[in-house]
Amino acid sequence: GATGSSPLSPAELRLLPYLQTHLTIAEIAERLFVSRNTVNSQVSSIYRKLGVSSRDEAVQRATAAGLLGG
């Protein structure tokens, strides 16, 4: 893709770094001032767009794609 482009939405990119932590969905939602349902749907969307099925895989794929710092 073009420089700076990402398949993830701004909201998904904002959530992405939290997947590297041990925070629960509820704790992430609290920090982002959104509902748990919002976090759940964004996480599902991230997994789908990255072609992964776990938090660890999502972090690995996002890091490899340059979406997350190592």
GUMIVO-995129 format. One line per 2 residues: number of its first residue (from 0); their letters; for each residue x, y, z of C-alpha. Coordinates in nm, 2 decimals, always signed. Each point is the difference from the previous one (the first is absolute). Layout:
BEGIN
NUM) a) X,Y,Z | ...
//
This chain:
BEGIN
0) ga) +0.00,+0.00,+0.00 | +0.09,+0.37,-0.01
2) tg) +0.22,+0.14,+0.27 | -0.20,+0.06,+0.32
4) ss) -0.30,-0.20,-0.12 | -0.14,-0.27,+0.21
6) pl) -0.28,-0.25,-0.03 | -0.10,+0.09,+0.36
8) sp) -0.23,+0.29,+0.09 | +0.13,+0.28,+0.23
10) ae) -0.20,-0.15,+0.29 | +0.15,-0.35,-0.07
12) lr) +0.35,+0.15,-0.01 | -0.06,+0.18,+0.33
14) ll) -0.10,-0.33,+0.16 | +0.28,-0.21,-0.16
16) py) +0.28,+0.09,+0.26 | -0.23,-0.12,+0.28
18) lq) +0.01,-0.35,-0.15 | +0.37,-0.02,+0.10
20) th) -0.10,+0.04,+0.37 | -0.16,-0.24,+0.24
22) lt) -0.30,+0.23,+0.04 | -0.35,-0.15,-0.03
24) ia) -0.25,+0.11,-0.25 | -0.18,+0.18,+0.28
26) ei) +0.32,+0.18,+0.11 | +0.08,+0.10,-0.36
28) ae) -0.35,+0.14,-0.04 | +0.04,+0.20,+0.32
30) rl) +0.32,+0.16,-0.12 | -0.14,+0.08,-0.34
32) fv) -0.33,+0.13,+0.15 | -0.21,-0.24,-0.21
34) sr) -0.22,-0.30,+0.07 | +0.12,-0.35,+0.02
36) nt) -0.21,-0.08,-0.30 | +0.18,+0.27,-0.20
38) vn) +0.34,-0.15,+0.10 | -0.13,-0.35,-0.08
40) sq) -0.12,+0.09,-0.35 | +0.32,+0.20,-0.07
42) vs) +0.22,-0.30,+0.11 | -0.21,-0.23,-0.22
44) si) +0.05,+0.24,-0.29 | +0.38,+0.02,+0.06
46) yr) +0.02,-0.38,+0.01 | -0.19,-0.03,-0.32
48) kl) +0.20,+0.27,-0.19 | +0.33,-0.15,+0.12
50) gv) -0.11,-0.35,-0.07 | +0.07,-0.13,+0.35
52) ss) -0.20,-0.17,+0.28 | +0.18,+0.10,+0.32
54) rd) +0.14,+0.31,+0.18 | +0.36,-0.13,-0.03
56) ea) -0.04,-0.06,-0.37 | -0.15,+0.35,-0.05
58) vq) +0.29,+0.16,+0.18 | +0.25,-0.20,-0.20
60) ra) -0.17,+0.08,-0.33 | -0.04,+0.37,+0.08
62) ta) +0.36,+0.03,+0.11 | +0.12,-0.17,-0.32
64) ag) -0.22,+0.23,-0.20 | +0.15,+0.31,+0.17
66) ll) -0.33,+0.09,+0.18 | +0.16,-0.06,+0.34
68) gg) +0.34,+0.08,+0.13 | +0.20,-0.32,+0.10
//
